[in-house]
């Protein structure tokens, strides 16, 4: 069963077929810089490659490690991944980005994909839990529930921790997968581990007063806040509740700058709760190709 219906169900996220962005002879090669290297950024770069973007793509990552997903993208001929070099300053007028170590990267189009961060520090033992923060988590939770159901031989009892839209979506996902959810808005102090060797992720939670809730799995769907400080410092409009304000085509309030993933906000809601990463990447890539093609034609004229 699919993820819960998006509040943007009335909005069409269906990109028109677009030609590949090929630099016109004599025109500069279009440059796209992506600030961020999480799932949304990765999906966007992969989609640009599939749509045969002919310019250069620079990914500014705040990660010092080299996960396989980023290494695969870095192997693409038009992609450069800068590990451990997060964007720290944007000049929207001169169109360049400065990294934390002082390097400058000029762009024709900039995509901010800095993601979101949890509001609270991690619950002790949270690694044993399932988590729900975006629509993309629905599939992973579904697979985990399927395995737990197989092991138990019955309908699982799930404990859901959280408030707000994410928790509401997570509850719908659990019910659709056959889980009996028990929801609590009181934050636990720790997670009860299962017996060593068990495939079940967690056995319950413990609150500050020592009381407990027992179950077959625990799902955390806690509040998150968009990492939009970089965008705000560059003069981009941000939502009251956090997040870079975007339109239906992922444009921000500043020309040449786009936002995707959990850093973005549409109609006051964190984008990850509205649109799957692949869908957003498909639409945003198409719009970037149109913009790059238009820029190449203008430069050549």
C-alpha positions as CSV (number, residue, x, y, z in Angstrom):
1,X,0.0,0.0,0.0
2,X,1.3,3.4,-0.8
3,X,2.3,6.2,1.6
4,X,-0.4,8.4,3.1
5,X,-2.0,10.9,0.8
6,X,0.0,14.0,0.3
7,X,-1.5,17.4,1.4
8,X,-0.3,18.4,-2.1
9,X,-2.6,15.9,-3.8
10,X,-4.2,18.8,-5.7
11,X,-0.8,20.0,-7.0
12,X,0.6,18.4,-10.1
13,X,4.2,17.3,-9.8
14,X,4.4,15.9,-13.3
15,X,7.4,17.2,-15.3
16,X,7.0,17.8,-19.0
17,X,9.4,16.1,-21.3
18,X,12.4,18.3,-21.6
19,X,15.4,18.2,-23.9
20,X,18.8,17.6,-22.4
21,X,20.7,20.8,-21.5
22,X,23.5,20.9,-24.0
23,X,25.7,23.9,-24.1
24,X,25.3,25.9,-27.3
25,X,28.5,26.2,-29.3
26,X,30.4,29.2,-28.0
27,X,28.4,29.5,-24.8
28,X,29.8,28.7,-21.4
29,X,29.1,25.2,-20.0
30,X,26.2,25.5,-17.5
31,X,27.2,25.0,-13.9
32,X,24.9,23.6,-11.1
33,X,26.0,23.6,-7.5
34,X,24.2,21.5,-5.0
35,X,24.6,22.5,-1.3
36,X,24.0,19.3,0.6
37,X,24.6,15.6,-0.1
38,X,21.7,13.7,1.5
39,X,19.1,11.5,-0.1
40,X,17.3,14.5,-1.9
41,X,20.5,15.8,-3.3
42,X,21.6,12.3,-4.4
43,X,18.3,11.7,-6.1
44,X,18.5,15.1,-7.9
45,X,22.1,14.5,-9.2
46,X,21.2,11.0,-10.4
47,X,18.1,12.4,-12.2
48,X,20.2,15.1,-13.9
49,X,22.6,12.5,-15.1
50,X,19.7,10.3,-16.4
51,X,18.3,13.4,-18.3
52,X,21.7,13.9,-19.9
53,X,22.7,17.3,-18.3
54,X,25.8,18.3,-20.3
55,X,27.2,20.9,-17.8
56,X,29.0,20.4,-14.6
57,X,27.5,19.5,-11.2
58,X,29.4,20.3,-8.0
59,X,28.1,18.7,-4.7
60,X,29.1,20.3,-1.5
61,X,28.9,17.7,1.3
62,X,29.3,18.2,5.0
63,X,30.3,14.6,5.4
64,X,34.0,13.7,5.8
65,X,33.3,10.0,5.1
66,X,32.6,8.6,1.6
67,X,29.4,6.6,1.5
68,X,28.9,4.3,-1.4
69,X,26.0,6.3,-2.8
70,X,28.1,9.5,-3.1
71,X,31.1,7.6,-4.5
72,X,28.8,6.3,-7.3
73,X,27.7,9.8,-8.1
74,X,31.3,11.1,-7.9
75,X,32.2,8.5,-10.6
76,X,29.9,10.3,-13.1
77,X,31.9,12.3,-15.6
78,X,30.1,15.6,-15.0
79,X,29.9,15.3,-11.2
80,X,32.4,16.6,-8.6
81,X,31.7,15.7,-5.0
82,X,33.5,17.8,-2.4
83,X,33.6,15.8,0.8
84,X,33.8,17.7,4.1
85,X,33.2,21.0,2.4
86,X,29.8,22.3,3.3
87,X,28.5,25.5,1.9
88,X,28.7,28.4,4.4
89,X,28.0,31.5,2.4
90,X,25.9,32.3,-0.7
91,X,26.3,35.5,-2.8
92,X,23.1,35.5,-4.9
93,X,24.2,38.5,-6.9
94,X,27.6,37.3,-8.0
95,X,26.3,33.8,-8.0
96,X,29.0,31.9,-6.0
97,X,29.0,29.7,-2.9
98,X,31.8,29.7,-0.3
99,X,32.6,26.6,1.7
100,X,33.5,26.4,5.3
101,X,37.2,26.2,4.4
102,X,37.1,29.2,2.1
103,X,36.8,27.7,-1.3
104,X,34.5,29.5,-3.8
105,X,32.3,27.8,-6.5
106,X,30.5,29.8,-9.1
107,X,27.1,28.7,-10.3
108,X,24.5,29.3,-12.9
109,X,21.9,27.4,-10.9
110,X,22.2,26.6,-7.2
111,X,20.1,23.9,-5.4
112,X,20.0,24.0,-1.6
113,X,19.4,20.5,-0.1
114,X,20.7,20.9,3.4
115,X,18.0,18.7,4.9
116,X,16.6,18.9,8.5
117,X,17.7,18.1,12.0
118,X,15.9,16.6,15.0
119,X,14.7,19.1,17.5
120,X,15.7,16.9,20.5
121,X,18.8,14.9,21.3
122,X,18.5,11.2,20.4
123,X,16.6,8.9,22.8
124,X,18.9,6.4,24.5
125,X,18.8,3.3,22.4
126,X,17.1,5.0,19.4
127,X,19.2,3.0,17.0
128,X,17.0,0.0,17.9
129,X,13.9,1.8,16.7
130,X,12.4,2.5,13.3
131,X,12.1,6.1,12.4
132,X,9.7,8.2,10.3
133,X,10.7,11.6,9.2
134,X,9.7,11.7,5.5
135,X,7.4,9.9,3.1
136,X,10.3,7.9,1.9
137,X,10.5,6.1,5.2
138,X,7.2,4.4,4.6
139,X,8.7,1.7,2.4
140,X,11.5,0.9,4.8
141,X,9.1,0.6,7.7
142,X,6.8,-1.6,5.6
143,X,9.7,-4.0,4.9
144,X,10.6,-4.1,8.6
145,X,7.0,-4.7,9.7
146,X,6.8,-7.6,7.1
147,X,9.8,-9.3,8.7
148,X,8.5,-8.8,12.3
149,X,5.1,-10.2,11.3
150,X,6.8,-13.2,9.8
151,X,8.8,-13.9,12.9
152,X,5.9,-13.4,15.3
153,X,3.3,-15.2,13.2
154,X,0.7,-12.6,14.3
155,X,-0.2,-8.9,13.9
156,X,2.5,-6.8,15.6
157,X,1.9,-4.3,18.4
158,X,3.7,-1.1,17.7
159,X,4.6,1.8,19.9
160,X,4.6,5.2,18.1
161,X,6.4,8.1,19.7
162,X,5.8,11.6,18.3
163,X,3.4,14.5,17.6
164,X,2.5,16.5,14.6
165,X,2.3,15.6,10.9
166,X,5.1,13.1,10.9
167,X,3.5,11.0,13.7
168,X,0.1,11.2,11.9
169,X,1.6,9.9,8.7
170,X,3.6,7.2,10.6
171,X,0.4,6.0,12.3
172,X,-1.4,5.7,8.9
173,X,1.6,3.7,7.5
174,X,1.6,1.3,10.5
175,X,-2.1,0.7,10.3
176,X,-1.9,0.1,6.6
177,X,0.8,-2.6,7.2
178,X,-1.3,-4.4,9.8
179,X,0.3,-3.0,12.9
180,X,-1.7,-2.2,16.0
181,X,-0.2,1.1,16.9
182,X,-0.2,2.6,20.4
183,X,0.7,6.3,20.2
184,X,2.3,8.3,22.9
185,X,3.2,12.0,22.8
186,X,5.3,11.7,26.0
187,X,9.0,11.4,25.1
188,X,10.7,8.3,26.5
189,X,14.0,8.3,28.4
190,X,15.2,5.1,26.7
191,X,14.3,2.1,24.6
192,X,14.1,-1.4,26.0
193,X,16.3,-3.8,24.1
194,X,15.1,-7.1,22.9
195,X,16.8,-10.4,23.8
196,X,20.2,-10.8,22.3
197,X,20.0,-12.3,18.8
198,X,16.4,-11.4,18.3
199,X,15.5,-9.9,14.9
200,X,12.9,-7.7,16.5
201,X,14.1,-4.1,16.7
202,X,13.0,-3.2,20.3
203,X,10.8,-4.5,23.1
204,X,9.4,-1.2,24.5
205,X,10.2,2.2,26.0
206,X,10.9,3.5,29.5
207,X,9.8,7.0,30.6
208,X,11.5,9.3,33.1
209,X,9.3,8.1,36.0
210,X,10.2,4.5,35.4
211,X,6.9,3.5,33.8
212,X,7.1,1.4,30.6
213,X,5.2,0.6,27.4
214,X,5.8,-2.9,25.9
215,X,5.4,-3.8,22.2
216,X,6.9,-5.7,19.3
217,X,8.5,-2.6,17.6
218,X,9.0,1.1,18.3
219,X,8.7,3.9,15.8
220,X,10.1,7.3,16.5
221,X,8.4,10.1,14.5
222,X,9.7,13.1,16.4
223,X,9.8,16.8,15.4
224,X,12.5,18.0,13.0
225,X,13.5,21.5,11.9
226,X,14.7,22.5,8.4
227,X,18.3,23.5,8.1
228,X,17.6,26.8,6.4
229,X,20.0,29.2,8.1
230,X,22.3,29.3,5.0
231,X,19.4,30.3,2.8
232,X,18.1,32.9,5.2
233,X,21.5,34.5,5.4
234,X,21.4,34.9,1.6
235,X,18.1,36.7,1.8
236,X,15.8,33.8,0.7
237,X,12.3,33.8,2.1
238,X,11.8,31.2,4.8
239,X,8.6,29.9,6.4
240,X,7.5,30.9,9.9
241,X,7.9,27.3,11.1
242,X,11.3,26.9,9.3
243,X,12.2,25.8,5.8
244,X,13.0,27.6,2.6
245,X,9.8,28.8,0.9
246,X,9.5,27.2,-2.6
247,X,6.9,27.2,-5.3
248,X,5.5,24.1,-7.1
249,X,8.6,23.9,-9.3
250,X,11.0,24.2,-6.3
251,X,12.1,27.8,-7.1
252,X,12.9,29.9,-4.1
253,X,12.3,33.7,-3.8
254,X,15.7,34.4,-5.4
255,X,16.3,33.8,-9.1
256,X,18.7,31.0,-9.9
257,X,18.3,29.3,-6.5
258,X,16.2,26.3,-5.9
259,X,15.5,24.1,-2.8
260,X,14.7,20.4,-2.5
261,X,14.3,17.9,0.3
262,X,13.7,18.7,4.0
263,X,15.4,22.1,3.8
264,X,12.4,23.3,1.7
265,X,8.9,24.2,2.8
266,X,5.7,24.3,0.7
267,X,2.7,26.0,2.1
268,X,4.3,25.9,5.5
269,X,4.9,22.2,5.5
270,X,8.3,20.4,5.5
271,X,8.8,19.1,1.9
272,X,9.8,15.6,3.0
273,X,6.3,15.1,4.4
274,X,4.7,16.1,1.1
275,X,6.7,14.7,-1.8
276,X,8.9,11.6,-2.2
277,X,12.6,12.4,-2.9
278,X,12.6,10.8,-6.4
279,X,9.4,12.6,-7.4
280,X,10.8,15.9,-6.3
281,X,14.2,15.2,-8.0
282,X,12.4,14.4,-11.2
283,X,10.5,17.7,-11.3
284,X,13.4,19.9,-10.1
285,X,15.8,18.3,-12.6
286,X,13.5,19.1,-15.4
287,X,13.2,22.7,-14.4
288,X,16.9,23.0,-14.0
289,X,17.4,21.6,-17.5
290,X,15.0,24.2,-18.9
291,X,16.8,27.0,-17.0
292,X,20.3,25.8,-18.1
293,X,19.1,25.5,-21.7
294,X,17.6,29.0,-21.6
295,X,20.8,30.3,-20.1
296,X,23.0,28.7,-22.9
297,X,20.8,30.2,-25.6
298,X,20.9,33.7,-24.0
299,X,24.7,33.5,-23.7
300,X,25.1,32.5,-27.3
301,X,22.8,35.2,-28.6
